[in-house]
Amino acid sequence: MKSKKEKLNKKQETPFVFTEEAIEKIRLLSEKLQKQELRVQPFVHETLKKLGIMQEQQTIDDFNITYELMAFSNDADCNERNNIEEGDPIYKTYLSHFRCDSSDMFFTDNWNELSHRDHPLSHIHFCYSMHCLALDSHLSWADIVQIDDVWIDVKVDFQFMFNMEK
């Protein structure tokens, strides 16, 4: 009898099969990610304007703003494959395309690099965040179809500083 670890390793060696259900899950994930990007973008732009006003009024000296994309899975095998505990993200990356100086192409273009190939996902529009998850990450397609939650964190660090010589 094979151990759970041996079964899991065998599962990873098995090529991923793009079933209709898996393709639909990936399409839905990309669609929901794009909706969130379009929700976050105006929020970030408004926040940056307010932060600029706070700097002008010397309420704050400076700030840092970061954008983090995190994907979570409730699937025990997926979490084990990614060597994480339940509740921790299976993938985490920092994004930069929400900045005010970012091109609209991050929100309008199709980032699916598979669209020019004979691939089961070639017909699916990938927003930039989906591109990051599917094509720039360590995640397998099996991991991606087991994503249950995605967070986009926008974090602002307010900075207050002084120089001893001034």
N, C-alpha and C positions, 0 to 999 in steps of 0.2 A: 504494500500500500504506500502511495506517495504522500509525502508530507505536504502541508499547506503551502510551504515555501516552494517546493518543487512544482506543485500545481500552478502556483502564481507565476513562476518563471516560465513554465510551459505556455501559460496564457499570454505572456508578453511576447513570446516567440511566434505565436500564431498571428498571421497577417490579419489586419482589421478588415471586416466585411462591411461595406457600406450598404446596409439594408435601407429600405424606404423609411423605416422608423428612425434610423440613425441620421439619415440625410435630413429628414424633417426636423429633428432635434437640433442639428447644427444650423439649419436655416433659421429656426426660431431663436436660437441663441444669438446669432448675428443680428437679427431684426431687433431683438430686445436691447442688445448692446448699443445699436445705433440710436434707438429711442432715448437711451440714457445719455449718450454723448450729446444729443441735441437738447436735452434737458439741462445738462451740466454747463454747456458752452455759454449761454446767456447769463447764467448765475455767476460764473467765473468772471465774465466781462464786467458785470455790475459790481461784483466784489472788488475787482481791481480798481475801478473808478473810485469807489468809496475809500479804498486804501490810499490812493493818490491824494484824495482830499484830506485824509487824516495826516498824511505827511506834510502837505502844504500848511495845514493848521498847527503843525508841530505837536499833534497829539501822540504820534509815534515817530520814531526816527527812521525806521526802515521796516521791511517785512520780507519774509520768504513764503512762497506758496508752492506746495507740492501736490501732485496728482498721482494717486496710486490705484492701480487696477489689481483686484484680488479675486480669485476664483476658488470656490469651496465645493467639496463633494461630501455627501453623506454616505457614500459607498465605501465600505471597509476595505475592499480589495484595492480600490483606487487610492485611498489614503495610504495603504501599505506600499503600493507600487511607488508612491511619491515620498515615502519615508516620513510621513507626518502623522500627528495625532488628530483624531476627530475634532473638528472645530477650528483647526488651523488651515490656512489657505494652501491649496495644492499648487498655486501659482501666484506670484506677486511681482509686479514690475512698476516702475515709475514711468509716467507718461509726461510728455511735454506739449502735446498738440492743443491743449486748452488755453495756452497763452494768447494774449491779445494780438501779438504779432504773427500768430500762426495763420497759414493760408487756409482758405475755406476748403481746399482740396482734401484736408483731413476729414471733413464732414460730408463731402459730396462724392468723392471719387470711390471707385470700386478697388479695394486693396486686395482682392483675391488673385494671387499670383497663379492659381490653378486654372483660371478662366481661359487661358490660351492653350490648355492641354486637354487631352482626352481623359478627363477625371470625373468621377461621379459628382463632385462639388463644383464643377466648372460653371454651372448656371447660377450659383448662389452669390449674391452681392455681399462682400465682406466690408464692414466698416473698419476703421483703423484699429479699434480695440480688438475686433475679431481677428484681424490680421496678426496682431501681437500674440493673442492666445494660440491661434492655430498654426502660424508659420514661423514665429520668432521665439517660441517657448520650447521647453523640454517636454511638454505634454504630448502624449500620444492621442490618436483619435479616440481610442477607448476611454481615455481620461476626459476628453472634451465632451463626449456624449454623457458622461456621468457628472458633469457640473450641475449643481443644484442652485447655487447662489453666486452672484457676482456683485462686488462692491466697487464703486469708484469713490475713493476718499479724496476730498479736497481739504488740505490742511494749511492753515495760515499760522505762521510764527510772527508775532508782533515783536519788534525789536526796539528797545530803549537803551541808549548808550550815551556815554560821555567820555571825554578825554581829560585826563588829569592836568594837562598843560594848558587847557583853554578855560 
